């Protein structure tokens, strides 16, 4: 039976067809996203390296996948837009590969299309990962969600720090919840400034949003976004809340919370 190569902008909700397939996804390559690829039974996965960033968080999922027996590779942020799997497939190049992917012939600089074909031979099935623990936390009154897909109705009017990139699809995932202020990781900005495209779209919805530098905070970790993040970009709605490039995400959250409580 032929092994399918499928593309998905996000791995947070994959269809049954992903089971046993090689999946190219616009999601970052941190542990949470790798967990999702493994959870849905992907034979092998190609994620975006999200600028690699602080503590190499953008590719931390590769070693995690190796332990499960899943081949995984990452795509160079400068080569394709994060959050856009079709773009990864069209013009992306590999930056990193785990041991199992390397055994399939994957090497840095290889086009994603070629890598996906080689990953059809990856070992499968692999170990299904144990359920991950809590991925939402409350820190100083701020909701810290490791993924933008974890927002809930009760987040309306709250400050939310996500571990997600700020690609365009992040706007669609978060806008309906209408938080007071949203925080993302800029994923190294990357091709076409793909890591922050959500900010302008959220501005059109009247939602304040910032991105923090990938080198300052670990992507995939909402608490790191809040506690470690240094603002690298902000939309106009966020500027009106006094967000400034180079400022601390935590200091901004505290100031916004204080102003909001005075109303």
Buried (B, 14 or more C-beta within 10 A) or exposed (E): EEBEBBBBBBBBEBEEEBBBBBBBBBBBBBBBBBBBBBBBBBBBBBBBBBBBBBBBBBBBBBBBBBEBBBBBBBBBBBBBBBBBBBBBBBBBBBBBBBEBBBBBBBEEEBBBBBBBBBBBBBEBEBEEBEEEEEBBBEBEEBBBBBBBBBBEEEBEEBBBBBBBBBBBBBBBBBBEBBBBBBBBBBBBBBBEBBBBBBBBBBBEEEBBBBBBBBBBBBBBBBBBBBBBBBBBBBBEBBBEBEBEEEBBBBEBBBBBBEEBEEE
